[in-house]
Amino acid sequence: MQPADEYESVIARIVDGFAGGTRLDPSVIDQIIARIDFAMTQSQGNFLIDYIRWRMENPIATSGETERAG
């Protein structure tokens, strides 16, 4: 899932920071929102929700997982 603009890129980086090589836990959503330092539009809020769902289904691979997959 690719961000469409700079704001979505910031959202994705924050979410990925919380994912940190493990499956993203939905309990951190409030913490993610608190880290976003701009007022989100409805479109950006939708991207946040969609990106969290996508990241939960597509965890960031650690280097060990990448080596095993390759």
Secondary structure, 3 states (H helix, E strand, C coil): CCCCCHHHHHHHHHHHHHHCCCCCCHHHHHHHHHHCCCCCCHHHHHHHHHHHHHHHHCCCCCHHHHHHHC
